Amino acid sequence: MEQKMRMMQNIRCISKFYEREIGLAAQKVNLSRLEAAILLFLYHNPSRDLASDIVECRQLSKANVSQGVDTLIRKGLLSRNADEEDRRCVHLHITLAGKALLPGLLEAQNAFVTALTADFSPEERVMFGEMCDRIACNAKKNLEER
C-alpha cells in the first residue's frame, strides 16, 4: 500500500511542479495557465486544431476550453476559421501575436523536463519517456472502459 500512495503523491507532485512552472511563464506574458495550455497544445499539435481536440487530448472541460479560446481570440492571440467542407468545424490558428508569446512558454516546458530528469542518463531519459507513454496508455484505456 505504501508504494501505491507514494506513486500517487509523486504523480501529484510532478503535476503541481508543471502547473507552477507553466503558470509562472504564462503570468509573465499576461496569460492564464489554461490560455497557455491551449496555445502550447496548438503549437505542438498543428493537425489537431479543433477545440474538441484540445478537450479530448488535454482532458479539459468543454466549457473551460471554450472560455479560454474566446479569451485568446479577444486578445488577438488566436483566430477561428470555419472548415470549407464542414462549416460546423472551426479550426483554431495561433496568430503572429500569439506566436510571439510561445518562446517563453516553450522555454518553461523545456526547463520543466530538464529539471525533472536532471540526474538521468540519456538511456534513462528514453526509458522514462517510454514508461510515461505506457502509464498514459493504461490510464486512457481505463478511462474509456468506465
Secondary structure, DSSP 8 states (H G I E B T S, - for coil): -HHHHHHHHHHHHHHHHHHHHHHHHHHHTT--HHHHHHHHHHHH-TT--BHHHHHHHHT--HHHHHHHHHHHHHTTSEEEEE-SS-TT-EEEEE-HHHHHHHHHHHHHHHHHHHHHTTT--HHHHHHHHHHHHHHHHHHHHHHHH-
